[in-house]
Amino acid sequence: MSSADLPDRREFIRRAVAGGLLATMAGPAGIAAPEAAGGLVQAGQDDRAYWFGMMRRICEPVIENLAAQTLRTRMPVEAPAAPGDHPRKDYAHLEAFGRTVAGVAPWIELPEKPREEAVQGARLGELVRRGLDHATDPASPDALNFTRGGQPLVDAAFLAYGLVLAPQTLWRPLPDEVKTRVIATLRTTRQIQAGSSNWLLFPAMIEAFLAVAGSEWQAEPIDRALSAHESWYKGDGTYGDGSDFHWDYYNSYVIQPFLLTLLTALQPVTDRWRSHLARVSARGVRYAAIQERLIAPDGSFPALGRSMTYRTGAFHHLAHQAWRGTLPAEVAPAQIRCALTAVIRRTLEPAGTFDAGGWLQIGLAGQQPSLAEPYISTGSLYLCSLVFHPLGLPATHRFWRDPAVDWTQRRIWSGADSPADHALKDT
């Protein structure tokens, strides 16, 4: 495989189906075999239009400004809990770009978009590619920091994650000189030491991208991340973030989507970790069921643990599983659409969510700066864009097509009967 090309996703899906890997493949089944048009339910299409508009509102300021080389001058950097001498401003722009690319990638990669989405998808795809050029060009006023401090490892990994999810639209069309520069830039993050936590997945994701890009890559960071997370598994579809268990959303922010994505992306490259995939996938399905049950009837959810200012990013995993087509059998895709729509409305519509220039402000339900940890800045907040992964499903997919369905907590607390929940029994 040349360094210029990532594997063709649809060809991989065809081979995966032939090899019996349908249940664990990356990418939604709706892309490989789009459902027939017709029979669209207006409510679902209205939800899609709302998601599309909200995604643009969040992501366009980041994408457009980096493409114009004005991100550093125009993006405000708020970091209320950071020590006065802490260089959050040196990290915030890569945070915003890497997380935004990871959020929009499945939608940009979707070939069968409605007309208006297709126009904007082509435009934003071009702007993201231009941003990749500027971000890695030392001569650009918007050259981003990939090496100073530890934080760049995190957001280089989110950027690599986005490139893994959108190889045909964000990677392959890049000029060769930009590809070479992106690869060299990602390799510079090898000097950053990952702590014994979910951070181990960041060098692993970068190496997975390098592997599927046909470039020189290292297996050790992937081995280390997989081994550590297997040892930190706590049961019932949940991993510890390190050896201890913490009540937070890091299984969704990072752990489970990264594990599933890097394992699946590496399948065409090596058999080395093939035995992990079925086990990790089963846990991912169970954790999606847990996530669906965390969403209250009004779209709120427990404000529990650190990084709550990531807002909708708390449901990255559930959104990612919906895009993959690997939801629990007892959960209808439209049920997830309705639940996530409620979450988006509850967390992204309150006054104070955006400043006058359209940039996100710190908070969970409005502007709430006291919720920020010392590592939170304006750039961090763009992890919320990961909730938009289901936009990578065609508008004709049942996720968007089927009538509205109440989610579990809405159904139970309305007095309707509902099946009991059951833990995952791992072997």
ZIQUIDA-V77165 format. One record per helix or strand. SS is the DSSP state (helix for helix, strand for strand). FROM is the first residue (numbers start at 1). LEN is the number of residues. If there is no record, write none. Layout:
BEGIN
SS|FROM|LEN / SS|FROM|LEN
END
This chain:
BEGIN
helix|9|10 / helix|22|3 / helix|29|4 / helix|42|26 / helix|71|4 / helix|88|3 / helix|92|18 / helix|115|21 / helix|151|15 / helix|167|5 / helix|176|16 / helix|200|13 / helix|220|12 / strand|233|3 / strand|238|2 / helix|250|16 / helix|274|20 / helix|308|17 / helix|333|16 / strand|354|1 / strand|360|1 / helix|369|3 / helix|378|15 / helix|398|4 / helix|408|6
END
